[in-house]
Amino acid sequence: MENLDLKCAEYGKRIADLKGIEEKSLTNALSVLEEQGLYACFLYLKAREGNLGEQISQQCAELLQSTLSGSDSSGDGALSRASRLAETLDDLLFARDLVRQTLVYARYHIKAKAGAKT
């Protein structure tokens, strides 16, 4: 059995290690995720966060691809995966929870780095 919380923490660490990442970007993405859903979160990252948002989305999409069987690698990356996941409510809600946990862990990693520098 796979420990999904640990997997989210690992992907969160990858996101936190991206060059130029800021806590505010992740907070905004989490807000969109909570208020509007998974597809809107990926769209927000693509539209507002530019290349960095694409990298965040890619990490989340890789997590979903490796975790959910219905999430294949064809199509337009994270947006395409979110659209396919919306076909099954259970998968969509599960994916949303995984992405939320991953972004939360990424924020924690960023805060830990900032605390270590002071």
N, CA, C and O atoms as a GROMACS GRO file, in nm:
protein
  472
    1MET      N    1   0.084  -0.117   0.000
    1MET     CA    2   0.000   0.000   0.000
    1MET      C    3   0.090   0.125   0.000
    1MET      O    4   0.190   0.130   0.071
    2GLU      N    5   0.052   0.223  -0.080
    2GLU     CA    6   0.130   0.345  -0.097
    2GLU      C    7   0.084   0.453   0.002
    2GLU      O    8  -0.036   0.472   0.023
    3ASN      N    9   0.179   0.522   0.062
    3ASN     CA   10   0.149   0.631   0.154
    3ASN      C   11   0.133   0.759   0.072
    3ASN      O   12   0.231   0.821   0.032
    4LEU      N   13   0.008   0.798   0.048
    4LEU     CA   14  -0.019   0.913  -0.038
    4LEU      C   15   0.017   1.044   0.029
    4LEU      O   16   0.052   1.141  -0.039
    5ASP      N   17   0.009   1.051   0.161
    5ASP     CA   18   0.047   1.173   0.230
    5ASP      C   19   0.196   1.199   0.210
    5ASP      O   20   0.237   1.313   0.186
    6LEU      N   21   0.275   1.096   0.220
    6LEU     CA   22   0.420   1.108   0.197
    6LEU      C   23   0.447   1.148   0.052
    6LEU      O   24   0.536   1.228   0.025
    7LYS      N   25   0.372   1.091  -0.040
    7LYS     CA   26   0.388   1.124  -0.181
    7LYS      C   27   0.356   1.272  -0.206
    7LYS      O   28   0.426   1.340  -0.281
    8CYS      N   29   0.250   1.322  -0.142
    8CYS     CA   30   0.216   1.465  -0.153
    8CYS      C   31   0.328   1.551  -0.095
    8CYS      O   32   0.360   1.656  -0.150
    9ALA      N   33   0.386   1.507   0.014
    9ALA     CA   34   0.496   1.581   0.076
    9ALA      C   35   0.617   1.585  -0.018
    9ALA      O   36   0.684   1.688  -0.028
   10GLU      N   37   0.645   1.475  -0.086
   10GLU     CA   38   0.758   1.471  -0.179
   10GLU      C   39   0.737   1.566  -0.296
   10GLU      O   40   0.827   1.640  -0.334
   11TYR      N   41   0.616   1.564  -0.353
   11TYR     CA   42   0.587   1.655  -0.463
   11TYR      C   43   0.581   1.799  -0.414
   11TYR      O   44   0.619   1.891  -0.488
   12GLY      N   45   0.535   1.821  -0.294
   12GLY     CA   46   0.536   1.955  -0.235
   12GLY      C   47   0.677   2.008  -0.222
   12GLY      O   48   0.702   2.126  -0.246
   13LYS      N   49   0.769   1.922  -0.184
   13LYS     CA   50   0.910   1.960  -0.173
   13LYS      C   51   0.966   1.996  -0.310
   13LYS      O   52   1.042   2.092  -0.323
   14ARG      N   53   0.929   1.920  -0.411
   14ARG     CA   54   0.974   1.951  -0.547
   14ARG      C   55   0.926   2.090  -0.589
   14ARG      O   56   1.001   2.168  -0.648
   15ILE      N   57   0.800   2.120  -0.558
   15ILE     CA   58   0.746   2.250  -0.592
   15ILE      C   59   0.819   2.360  -0.516
   15ILE      O   60   0.854   2.464  -0.573
   16ALA      N   61   0.842   2.339  -0.388
   16ALA     CA   62   0.911   2.439  -0.306
   16ALA      C   63   1.054   2.464  -0.354
   16ALA      O   64   1.109   2.571  -0.330
   17ASP      N   65   1.113   2.366  -0.419
   17ASP     CA   66   1.249   2.379  -0.469
   17ASP      C   67   1.258   2.449  -0.604
   17ASP      O   68   1.368   2.473  -0.654
   18LEU      N   69   1.143   2.481  -0.665
   18LEU     CA   70   1.144   2.550  -0.793
   18LEU      C   71   1.206   2.689  -0.776
   18LEU      O   72   1.180   2.758  -0.676
   19LYS      N   73   1.285   2.729  -0.871
   19LYS     CA   74   1.351   2.859  -0.863
   19LYS      C   75   1.247   2.971  -0.878
   19LYS      O   76   1.169   2.972  -0.973
   20GLY      N   77   1.247   3.064  -0.783
   20GLY     CA   78   1.158   3.179  -0.789
   20GLY      C   79   1.021   3.159  -0.726
   20GLY      O   80   0.936   3.248  -0.731
   21ILE      N   81   0.998   3.044  -0.667
   21ILE     CA   82   0.867   3.016  -0.606
   21ILE      C   83   0.848   3.103  -0.482
   21ILE      O   84   0.941   3.125  -0.405
   22GLU      N   85   0.725   3.152  -0.466
   22GLU     CA   86   0.691   3.232  -0.349
   22GLU      C   87   0.568   3.173  -0.283
   22GLU      O   88   0.483   3.111  -0.347
   23GLU      N   89   0.561   3.193  -0.153
   23GLU     CA   90   0.448   3.142  -0.077
   23GLU      C   91   0.316   3.201  -0.127
   23GLU      O   92   0.214   3.133  -0.130
   24LYS      N   93   0.320   3.327  -0.167
   24LYS     CA   94   0.198   3.395  -0.213
   24LYS      C   95   0.137   3.324  -0.336
   24LYS      O   96   0.015   3.312  -0.346
   25SER      N   97   0.221   3.278  -0.426
   25SER     CA   98   0.172   3.208  -0.545
   25SER      C   99   0.095   3.082  -0.506
   25SER      O  100  -0.010   3.052  -0.562
   26LEU      N  101   0.149   3.010  -0.409
   26LEU     CA  102   0.083   2.887  -0.364
   26LEU      C  103  -0.045   2.918  -0.287
   26LEU      O  104  -0.144   2.846  -0.299
   27THR      N  105  -0.042   3.024  -0.207
   27THR     CA  106  -0.162   3.064  -0.133
   27THR      C  107  -0.274   3.101  -0.230
   27THR      O  108  -0.389   3.062  -0.210
   28ASN      N  109  -0.240   3.176  -0.334
   28ASN     CA  110  -0.340   3.213  -0.433
   28ASN      C  111  -0.394   3.090  -0.507
   28ASN      O  112  -0.515   3.080  -0.531
   29ALA      N  113  -0.306   2.998  -0.542
   29ALA     CA  114  -0.350   2.876  -0.610
   29ALA      C  115  -0.441   2.793  -0.520
   29ALA      O  116  -0.541   2.737  -0.566
   30LEU      N  117  -0.407   2.786  -0.392
   30LEU     CA  118  -0.492   2.713  -0.297
   30LEU      C  119  -0.630   2.779  -0.284
   30LEU      O  120  -0.731   2.710  -0.273
   31SER      N  121  -0.633   2.910  -0.285
   31SER     CA  122  -0.760   2.982  -0.276
   31SER      C  123  -0.849   2.950  -0.396
   31SER      O  124  -0.968   2.924  -0.382
   32VAL      N  125  -0.789   2.954  -0.514
   32VAL     CA  126  -0.866   2.921  -0.635
   32VAL      C  127  -0.912   2.776  -0.630
   32VAL      O  128  -1.025   2.746  -0.667
   33LEU      N  129  -0.826   2.687  -0.587
   33LEU     CA  130  -0.862   2.545  -0.576
   33LEU      C  131  -0.982   2.526  -0.484
   33LEU      O  132  -1.076   2.453  -0.518
   34GLU      N  133  -0.980   2.591  -0.370
   34GLU     CA  134  -1.090   2.577  -0.272
   34GLU      C  135  -1.220   2.638  -0.323
   34GLU      O  136  -1.327   2.580  -0.306
   35GLU      N  137  -1.210   2.755  -0.385
   35GLU     CA  138  -1.330   2.827  -0.426
   35GLU      C  139  -1.388   2.780  -0.559
   35GLU      O  140  -1.509   2.774  -0.577
   36GLN      N  141  -1.299   2.747  -0.653
   36GLN     CA  142  -1.345   2.721  -0.790
   36GLN      C  143  -1.319   2.579  -0.841
   36GLN      O  144  -1.383   2.535  -0.936
   37GLY      N  145  -1.227   2.507  -0.779
   37GLY     CA  146  -1.204   2.369  -0.820
   37GLY      C  147  -1.070   2.346  -0.888
   37GLY      O  148  -0.991   2.438  -0.907
   38LEU      N  149  -1.048   2.221  -0.922
   38LEU     CA  150  -0.920   2.175  -0.975
   38LEU      C  151  -0.888   2.236  -1.111
   38LEU      O  152  -0.777   2.285  -1.132
   39TYR      N  153  -0.982   2.233  -1.203
   39TYR     CA  154  -0.957   2.287  -1.336
   39TYR      C  155  -0.924   2.436  -1.327
   39TYR      O  156  -0.832   2.483  -1.393
   40ALA      N  157  -0.999   2.509  -1.247
   40ALA     CA  158  -0.975   2.653  -1.232
   40ALA      C  159  -0.838   2.680  -1.171
   40ALA      O  160  -0.771   2.776  -1.209
   41CYS      N  161  -0.795   2.596  -1.080
   41CYS     CA  162  -0.663   2.611  -1.019
   41CYS      C  163  -0.554   2.597  -1.124
   41CYS      O  164  -0.463   2.680  -1.130
   42PHE      N  165  -0.562   2.495  -1.207
   42PHE     CA  166  -0.462   2.476  -1.312
   42PHE      C  167  -0.468   2.590  -1.414
   42PHE      O  168  -0.364   2.635  -1.462
   43LEU      N  169  -0.587   2.636  -1.445
   43LEU     CA  170  -0.602   2.748  -1.538
   43LEU      C  171  -0.544   2.876  -1.478
   43LEU      O  172  -0.478   2.953  -1.548
   44TYR      N  173  -0.570   2.899  -1.351
   44TYR     CA  174  -0.512   3.014  -1.281
   44TYR      C  175  -0.359   3.010  -1.287
   44TYR      O  176  -0.295   3.109  -1.320
   45LEU      N  177  -0.304   2.896  -1.254
   45LEU     CA  178  -0.157   2.884  -1.256
   45LEU      C  179  -0.101   2.913  -1.394
   45LEU      O  180   0.003   2.978  -1.407
   46LYS      N  181  -0.169   2.866  -1.496
   46LYS     CA  182  -0.122   2.888  -1.632
   46LYS      C  183  -0.135   3.035  -1.672
   46LYS      O  184  -0.045   3.091  -1.735
   47ALA      N  185  -0.245   3.098  -1.634
   47ALA     CA  186  -0.271   3.235  -1.677
   47ALA      C  187  -0.197   3.340  -1.594
   47ALA      O  188  -0.147   3.438  -1.649
   48ARG      N  189  -0.188   3.319  -1.464
   48ARG     CA  190  -0.137   3.424  -1.376
   48ARG      C  191   0.007   3.404  -1.329
   48ARG      O  192   0.076   3.500  -1.297
   49GLU      N  193   0.051   3.283  -1.326
   49GLU     CA  194   0.185   3.257  -1.271
   49GLU      C  195   0.288   3.225  -1.379
   49GLU      O  196   0.404   3.200  -1.347
   50GLY      N  197   0.248   3.225  -1.503
   50GLY     CA  198   0.341   3.207  -1.614
   50GLY      C  199   0.416   3.075  -1.610
   50GLY      O  200   0.360   2.970  -1.582
   51ASN      N  201   0.546   3.083  -1.640
   51ASN     CA  202   0.629   2.963  -1.646
   51ASN      C  203   0.634   2.890  -1.513
   51ASN      O  204   0.633   2.767  -1.509
   52LEU      N  205   0.640   2.965  -1.405
   52LEU     CA  206   0.642   2.904  -1.272
   52LEU      C  207   0.512   2.827  -1.247
   52LEU      O  208   0.514   2.717  -1.191
   53GLY      N  209   0.401   2.885  -1.288
   53GLY     CA  210   0.272   2.818  -1.274
   53GLY      C  211   0.265   2.690  -1.354
   53GLY      O  212   0.208   2.590  -1.311
   54GLU      N  213   0.326   2.694  -1.474
   54GLU     CA  214   0.332   2.573  -1.557
   54GLU      C  215   0.412   2.463  -1.486
   54GLU      O  216   0.374   2.346  -1.492
   55GLN      N  217   0.519   2.501  -1.421
   55GLN     CA  218   0.601   2.403  -1.350
   55GLN      C  219   0.526   2.346  -1.229
   55GLN      O  220   0.535   2.226  -1.201
   56ILE      N  221   0.452   2.431  -1.158
   56ILE     CA  222   0.372   2.384  -1.045
   56ILE      C  223   0.266   2.287  -1.095
   56ILE      O  224   0.248   2.178  -1.039
   57SER      N  225   0.196   2.327  -1.201
   57SER     CA  226   0.093   2.241  -1.260
   57SER      C  227   0.150   2.108  -1.305
   57SER      O  228   0.088   2.003  -1.287
   58GLN      N  229   0.269   2.112  -1.365
   58GLN     CA  230   0.332   1.989  -1.413
   58GLN      C  231   0.361   1.894  -1.298
   58GLN      O  232   0.339   1.773  -1.311
   59GLN      N  233   0.411   1.946  -1.187
   59GLN     CA  234   0.438   1.861  -1.070
   59GLN      C  235   0.308   1.800  -1.018
   59GLN      O  236   0.304   1.681  -0.986
   60CYS      N  237   0.202   1.880  -1.011
   60CYS     CA  238   0.073   1.828  -0.964
   60CYS      C  239   0.018   1.724  -1.062
   60CYS      O  240  -0.038   1.622  -1.021
   61ALA      N  241   0.034   1.751  -1.192
   61ALA     CA  242  -0.014   1.656  -1.293
   61ALA      C  243   0.063   1.524  -1.285
   61ALA      O  244   0.004   1.418  -1.301
   62GLU      N  245   0.193   1.531  -1.259
   62GLU     CA  246   0.271   1.409  -1.243
   62GLU      C  247   0.223   1.329  -1.122
   62GLU      O  248   0.215   1.207  -1.128
   63LEU      N  249   0.193   1.399  -1.015
   63LEU     CA  250   0.139   1.332  -0.896
   63LEU      C  251   0.009   1.260  -0.930
   63LEU      O  252  -0.009   1.143  -0.896
   64LEU      N  253  -0.080   1.330  -0.999
   64LEU     CA  254  -0.209   1.269  -1.034
   64LEU      C  255  -0.190   1.152  -1.130
   64LEU      O  256  -0.257   1.049  -1.117
   65GLN      N  257  -0.100   1.168  -1.226
   65GLN     CA  258  -0.076   1.060  -1.322
   65GLN      C  259  -0.023   0.935  -1.252
   65GLN      O  260  -0.062   0.823  -1.286
   66SER      N  261   0.065   0.954  -1.156
   66SER     CA  262   0.124   0.839  -1.089
   66SER      C  263   0.031   0.778  -0.984
   66SER      O  264   0.053   0.666  -0.938
   67THR      N  265  -0.072   0.851  -0.946
   67THR     CA  266  -0.162   0.804  -0.839
   67THR      C  267  -0.293   0.750  -0.891
   67THR      O  268  -0.341   0.646  -0.846
   68LEU      N  269  -0.352   0.820  -0.988
   68LEU     CA  270  -0.484   0.783  -1.037
   68LEU      C  271  -0.473   0.708  -1.169
   68LEU      O  272  -0.404   0.753  -1.261
   69SER      N  273  -0.541   0.596  -1.178
   69SER     CA  274  -0.531   0.512  -1.297
   69SER      C  275  -0.596   0.576  -1.419
   69SER      O  276  -0.552   0.550  -1.531
   70GLY      N  277  -0.698   0.658  -1.400
   70GLY     CA  278  -0.767   0.719  -1.514
   70GLY      C  279  -0.698   0.842  -1.566
   70GLY      O  280  -0.750   0.908  -1.656
   71SER      N  281  -0.585   0.876  -1.512
   71SER     CA  282  -0.515   0.998  -1.551
   71SER      C  283  -0.395   0.964  -1.637
   71SER      O  284  -0.285   0.946  -1.587
   72ASP      N  285  -0.418   0.954  -1.769
   72ASP     CA  286  -0.308   0.919  -1.858
   72ASP      C  287  -0.228   1.043  -1.897
   72ASP      O  288  -0.262   1.154  -1.857
   73SER      N  289  -0.125   1.023  -1.974
   73SER     CA  290  -0.033   1.132  -2.005
   73SER      C  291  -0.063   1.200  -2.137
   73SER      O  292   0.016   1.284  -2.181
   74SER      N  293  -0.173   1.168  -2.203
   74SER     CA  294  -0.203   1.230  -2.331
   74SER      C  295  -0.271   1.365  -2.310
   74SER      O  296  -0.323   1.393  -2.202
   75GLY      N  297  -0.271   1.448  -2.414
   75GLY     CA  298  -0.345   1.572  -2.407
   75GLY      C  299  -0.262   1.691  -2.362
   75GLY      O  300  -0.139   1.692  -2.373
   76ASP      N  301  -0.333   1.791  -2.310
   76ASP     CA  302  -0.272   1.920  -2.276
   76ASP      C  303  -0.234   1.929  -2.130
   76ASP      O  304  -0.276   2.022  -2.061
   77GLY      N  305  -0.157   1.836  -2.081
   77GLY     CA  306  -0.104   1.844  -1.946
   77GLY      C  307  -0.210   1.848  -1.837
   77GLY      O  308  -0.307   1.773  -1.840
   78ALA      N  309  -0.188   1.937  -1.741
   78ALA     CA  310  -0.272   1.942  -1.622
   78ALA      C  311  -0.417   1.976  -1.654
   78ALA      O  312  -0.508   1.918  -1.594
   79LEU      N  313  -0.440   2.068  -1.746
   79LEU     CA  314  -0.578   2.105  -1.781
   79LEU      C  315  -0.654   1.987  -1.840
   79LEU      O  316  -0.771   1.965  -1.808
   80SER      N  317  -0.589   1.914  -1.927
   80SER     CA  318  -0.651   1.797  -1.988
   80SER      C  319  -0.682   1.690  -1.884
   80SER      O  320  -0.789   1.628  -1.887
   81ARG      N  321  -0.590   1.669  -1.791
   81ARG     CA  322  -0.612   1.569  -1.686
   81ARG      C  323  -0.728   1.610  -1.596
   81ARG      O  324  -0.810   1.526  -1.559
   82ALA      N  325  -0.735   1.738  -1.562
   82ALA     CA  326  -0.845   1.786  -1.478
   82ALA      C  327  -0.978   1.766  -1.547
   82ALA      O  328  -1.077   1.731  -1.483
   83SER      N  329  -0.983   1.789  -1.677
   83SER     CA  330  -1.106   1.769  -1.753
   83SER      C  331  -1.149   1.622  -1.752
   83SER      O  332  -1.267   1.592  -1.732
   84ARG      N  333  -1.054   1.532  -1.771
   84ARG     CA  334  -1.086   1.390  -1.771
   84ARG      C  335  -1.129   1.343  -1.632
   84ARG      O  336  -1.219   1.260  -1.619
   85LEU      N  337  -1.064   1.397  -1.529
   85LEU     CA  338  -1.100   1.358  -1.392
   85LEU      C  339  -1.241   1.402  -1.356
   85LEU      O  340  -1.306   1.340  -1.273
   86ALA      N  341  -1.289   1.509  -1.419
   86ALA     CA  342  -1.422   1.561  -1.389
   86ALA      C  343  -1.533   1.464  -1.434
   86ALA      O  344  -1.649   1.482  -1.396
   87GLU      N  345  -1.498   1.365  -1.512
   87GLU     CA  346  -1.597   1.269  -1.557
   87GLU      C  347  -1.646   1.180  -1.443
   87GLU      O  348  -1.758   1.128  -1.449
   88THR      N  349  -1.566   1.162  -1.341
   88THR     CA  350  -1.602   1.081  -1.225
   88THR      C  351  -1.584   1.166  -1.100
   88THR      O  352  -1.473   1.209  -1.069
   89LEU      N  353  -1.693   1.191  -1.030
   89LEU     CA  354  -1.690   1.280  -0.914
   89LEU      C  355  -1.592   1.232  -0.808
   89LEU      O  356  -1.519   1.314  -0.751
   90ASP      N  357  -1.590   1.104  -0.780
   90ASP     CA  358  -1.498   1.052  -0.678
   90ASP      C  359  -1.352   1.079  -0.715
   90ASP      O  360  -1.273   1.120  -0.630
   91ASP      N  361  -1.317   1.056  -0.841
   91ASP     CA  362  -1.180   1.082  -0.887
   91ASP      C  363  -1.148   1.231  -0.879
   91ASP      O  364  -1.038   1.269  -0.838
   92LEU      N  365  -1.242   1.314  -0.918
   92LEU     CA  366  -1.220   1.459  -0.915
   92LEU      C  367  -1.197   1.508  -0.773
   92LEU      O  368  -1.105   1.586  -0.748
   93LEU      N  369  -1.279   1.464  -0.679
   93LEU     CA  370  -1.264   1.507  -0.540
   93LEU      C  371  -1.135   1.453  -0.478
   93LEU      O  372  -1.069   1.522  -0.400
   94PHE      N  373  -1.100   1.331  -0.514
   94PHE     CA  374  -0.976   1.272  -0.465
   94PHE      C  375  -0.856   1.349  -0.520
   94PHE      O  376  -0.762   1.379  -0.446
   95ALA      N  377  -0.860   1.381  -0.649
   95ALA     CA  378  -0.751   1.457  -0.711
   95ALA      C  379  -0.740   1.595  -0.648
   95ALA      O  380  -0.629   1.643  -0.622
   96ARG      N  381  -0.853   1.660  -0.622
   96ARG     CA  382  -0.851   1.791  -0.558
   96ARG      C  383  -0.784   1.783  -0.421
   96ARG      O  384  -0.703   1.869  -0.385
   97ASP      N  385  -0.817   1.680  -0.345
   97ASP     CA  386  -0.757   1.663  -0.213
   97ASP      C  387  -0.606   1.639  -0.222
   97ASP      O  388  -0.530   1.691  -0.140
   98LEU      N  389  -0.563   1.561  -0.321
   98LEU     CA  390  -0.420   1.536  -0.339
   98LEU      C  391  -0.346   1.664  -0.375
   98LEU      O  392  -0.239   1.692  -0.322
   99VAL      N  393  -0.403   1.741  -0.467
   99VAL     CA  394  -0.338   1.866  -0.508
   99VAL      C  395  -0.337   1.965  -0.392
   99VAL      O  396  -0.237   2.034  -0.370
  100ARG      N  397  -0.447   1.972  -0.318
  100ARG     CA  398  -0.451   2.062  -0.202
  100ARG      C  399  -0.341   2.028  -0.103
  100ARG      O  400  -0.267   2.116  -0.057
  101GLN      N  401  -0.329   1.900  -0.070
  101GLN     CA  402  -0.228   1.858   0.027
  101GLN      C  403  -0.087   1.885  -0.024
  101GLN      O  404   0.001   1.924   0.053
  102THR      N  405  -0.066   1.866  -0.153
  102THR     CA  406   0.065   1.891  -0.213
  102THR      C  407   0.102   2.039  -0.204
  102THR      O  408   0.214   2.073  -0.169
  103LEU      N  409   0.007   2.126  -0.237
  103LEU     CA  410   0.033   2.270  -0.230
  103LEU      C  411   0.054   2.316  -0.086
  103LEU      O  412   0.136   2.405  -0.060
  104VAL      N  413  -0.018   2.257   0.007
  104VAL     CA  414   0.001   2.291   0.149
  104VAL      C  415   0.141   2.251   0.193
  104VAL      O  416   0.210   2.329   0.260
  105TYR      N  417   0.184   2.132   0.157
  105TYR     CA  418   0.319   2.089   0.191
  105TYR      C  419   0.424   2.179   0.126
  105TYR      O  420   0.527   2.209   0.187
  106ALA      N  421   0.399   2.223   0.004
  106ALA     CA  422   0.492   2.313  -0.063
  106ALA      C  423   0.504   2.444   0.016
  106ALA      O  424   0.615   2.496   0.033
  107ARG      N  425   0.392   2.495   0.063
  107ARG     CA  426   0.396   2.617   0.146
  107ARG      C  427   0.477   2.594   0.273
  107ARG      O  428   0.557   2.679   0.312
  108TYR      N  429   0.456   2.480   0.338
  108TYR     CA  430   0.531   2.449   0.460
  108TYR      C  431   0.681   2.441   0.433
  108TYR      O  432   0.761   2.489   0.513
  109HIS      N  433   0.718   2.381   0.321
  109HIS     CA  434   0.860   2.370   0.286
  109HIS      C  435   0.919   2.509   0.264
  109HIS      O  436   1.032   2.536   0.306
  110ILE      N  437   0.845   2.597   0.198
  110ILE     CA  438   0.893   2.733   0.175
  110ILE      C  439   0.910   2.806   0.308
  110ILE      O  440   1.009   2.877   0.328
  111LYS      N  441   0.814   2.790   0.397
  111LYS     CA  442   0.823   2.855   0.529
  111LYS      C  443   0.943   2.800   0.607
  111LYS      O  444   1.013   2.875   0.675
  112ALA      N  445   0.965   2.672   0.597
  112ALA     CA  446   1.078   2.611   0.668
  112ALA      C  447   1.211   2.664   0.614
  112ALA      O  448   1.304   2.688   0.691
  113LYS      N  449   1.220   2.682   0.482
  113LYS     CA  450   1.341   2.739   0.423
  113LYS      C  451   1.364   2.881   0.471
  113LYS      O  452   1.476   2.919   0.504
  114ALA      N  453   1.257   2.960   0.476
  114ALA     CA  454   1.268   3.099   0.520
  114ALA      C  455   1.310   3.105   0.667
  114ALA      O  456   1.389   3.191   0.706
  115GLY      N  457   1.258   3.015   0.747
  115GLY     CA  458   1.295   3.010   0.889
  115GLY      C  459   1.438   2.967   0.911
  115GLY      O  460   1.502   3.010   1.006
  116ALA      N  461   1.490   2.883   0.822
  116ALA     CA  462   1.627   2.836   0.835
  116ALA      C  463   1.728   2.944   0.796
  116ALA      O  464   1.842   2.942   0.842
  117LYS      N  465   1.686   3.037   0.712
  117LYS     CA  466   1.776   3.144   0.666
  117LYS      C  467   1.794   3.253   0.771
  117LYS      O  468   1.895   3.322   0.772
  118THR      N  469   1.694   3.269   0.860
  118THR     CA  470   1.704   3.377   0.959
  118THR      C  471   1.781   3.335   1.081
  118THR      O  472   1.799   3.415   1.173
   0.00000   0.00000   0.00000
